[in-house]
Amino acid sequence: MLPLFLRPQCFNIRCSSSLVTIVKFHVEQGASARNSVKKFGSVANIEETKEKIDVKPRSVSVRVAYELFQAGRRYLDIRTSDEFNAGHPPAAINIPYHYILKNGGEVMSLKNSNFLEEVSSEFGKEKKIIVGCKSGRRSLMAATDLLAAGFTHVTDVAGGYTAWKEKGLPITE
């Protein structure tokens, strides 16, 4: 019986801000193994995996977001509670994506480790939601995380609350 050797190959794929490593294994058998490499198995086909994990949310202007809101989509405001309490779109639900921690003169931003769980509890993965923050940066990250976690109808608000307010759209203070 000829010995078997597993030879791993690693492929790195960028998914949002994370780097995902996919490992494929090939079976090499016997002395002429280098000439007869056979595909034994893999975690996933590299192209299929790239399509599945390269999720990009749809971003819309605040005017379109407002129309979606009027049509029944729910608004998820992912700003901090202080930002939210200073003003927000009407009927918005606040689930912070980051928390701001102040320690003396030092300010740190810490991602909400329960974010996906809290959003799932409030909305469910099938609800149509629009995600907004102050300027659009955090909401894009949050929307990407939500899509990657299996939420199916997530739309990012480009420009965030700042643009919402500048366009004169309804707010609650």
C-alpha positions in Angstrom: 0.0 0.0 0.0 1.3 3.4 -1.0 1.4 6.2 1.7 -1.1 9.1 1.4 -0.1 12.6 2.0 -2.5 15.6 2.5 -1.1 18.8 1.0 -3.0 21.9 2.1 -3.4 25.0 -0.1 -4.6 28.2 1.5 -6.4 30.9 -0.2 -7.1 34.3 1.4 -10.4 36.1 0.6 -11.3 39.5 1.8 -14.8 39.7 3.3 -15.7 43.2 4.4 -12.9 44.1 6.8 -12.0 40.5 7.7 -9.7 38.1 6.0 -11.0 34.6 5.5 -8.7 31.7 4.9 -10.0 28.8 2.9 -8.0 25.5 3.0 -8.2 23.0 0.2 -6.6 19.5 0.5 -5.2 17.4 -2.3 -4.3 13.7 -2.0 -0.8 12.7 -3.0 -0.1 9.0 -3.3 3.1 7.1 -3.8 6.4 8.0 -5.3 5.0 9.7 -8.4 2.5 11.7 -6.2 3.7 15.1 -7.4 2.7 14.1 -11.0 -0.8 12.7 -10.0 -2.3 15.2 -7.6 -6.1 14.5 -7.2 -8.6 16.8 -5.6 -9.7 15.1 -2.4 -11.9 17.7 -0.9 -12.1 21.3 0.2 -13.9 23.5 2.6 -15.6 25.0 -0.4 -15.1 25.8 -4.0 -13.0 29.1 -4.0 -15.3 30.9 -6.5 -18.5 29.8 -4.7 -17.2 30.9 -1.4 -16.1 34.2 -2.7 -19.6 34.9 -4.0 -21.2 33.8 -0.7 -19.0 35.8 1.6 -18.5 39.0 -0.4 -21.7 40.6 0.8 -22.3 44.2 0.0 -25.4 45.9 1.2 -27.5 48.2 -1.0 -26.9 51.8 0.0 -29.6 54.4 -0.8 -29.9 58.2 -0.4 -31.8 59.5 2.6 -34.7 60.5 0.3 -35.0 56.9 -1.0 -34.6 55.6 2.6 -37.4 57.9 3.7 -39.6 56.5 0.9 -38.8 52.9 2.0 -39.6 53.9 5.6 -43.0 55.3 4.5 -43.6 52.1 2.6 -43.2 50.1 5.8 -39.5 49.3 6.3 -38.4 49.7 9.9 -35.5 52.0 10.7 -32.6 50.6 12.8 -30.5 53.4 14.2 -27.1 52.0 15.2 -25.7 55.1 16.8 -24.8 55.4 20.5 -27.7 56.1 22.9 -26.4 59.6 23.4 -26.5 60.3 19.7 -29.9 58.7 19.3 -31.4 60.7 22.2 -30.2 63.9 20.7 -32.5 63.3 17.7 -33.5 60.5 15.3 -35.9 59.5 12.6 -39.4 58.9 13.9 -40.2 55.4 15.2 -36.5 54.4 14.8 -35.2 51.6 17.0 -31.9 52.1 18.6 -29.4 49.2 18.9 -25.9 50.6 19.1 -23.3 49.0 16.9 -20.5 50.5 19.0 -20.2 51.7 22.5 -18.1 54.7 23.4 -16.1 54.2 26.6 -14.5 57.1 28.3 -11.6 56.5 30.8 -10.2 59.8 32.0 -9.1 61.6 28.9 -9.1 58.5 26.8 -12.0 57.6 24.5 -12.4 54.1 23.1 -14.9 52.6 20.7 -16.0 49.1 21.5 -18.1 47.0 19.1 -21.4 45.7 20.6 -20.7 42.0 20.9 -24.5 41.3 21.2 -25.4 43.4 18.2 -26.6 40.6 15.9 -28.5 38.9 18.6 -30.2 42.1 19.7 -31.2 43.0 16.1 -32.5 39.4 15.5 -34.6 39.6 18.7 -36.1 43.0 17.7 -36.6 42.5 14.0 -36.0 38.9 12.9 -34.0 38.0 9.9 -36.8 38.3 7.4 -38.0 41.9 8.2 -37.2 44.7 5.8 -35.0 47.2 7.6 -33.0 50.3 6.8 -29.9 50.8 8.8 -28.6 54.3 9.6 -25.9 56.0 11.7 -24.6 59.5 11.9 -22.7 59.7 8.5 -23.1 56.3 6.9 -19.8 54.7 7.8 -20.9 52.6 10.8 -24.3 51.7 9.1 -22.5 50.3 6.1 -20.4 48.1 8.4 -23.4 47.0 10.4 -25.5 46.3 7.3 -22.7 44.2 6.0 -22.5 42.2 9.2 -26.3 41.7 9.2 -26.3 40.4 5.6 -23.4 38.1 6.4 -25.4 36.8 9.4 -28.4 35.9 7.2 -30.6 38.9 7.3 -32.3 39.1 3.9 -33.7 42.6 3.5 -31.1 45.1 4.7 -30.6 48.5 3.2 -27.9 51.0 4.3 -28.7 54.8 4.6 -25.9 56.6 2.8 -25.1 59.9 4.6 -26.9 58.8 7.8 -28.7 61.0 10.2 -26.7 64.1 9.3 -28.0 63.9 5.7 -31.5 63.0 6.9 -31.6 66.1 9.0 -30.0 68.3 6.3 -32.7 67.2 3.8 -35.4 68.4 6.2 -36.9 64.9 6.7 -38.9 64.2 9.9 -37.0 63.8 13.1 -37.9 63.2 16.8 -35.8 65.2 19.3 
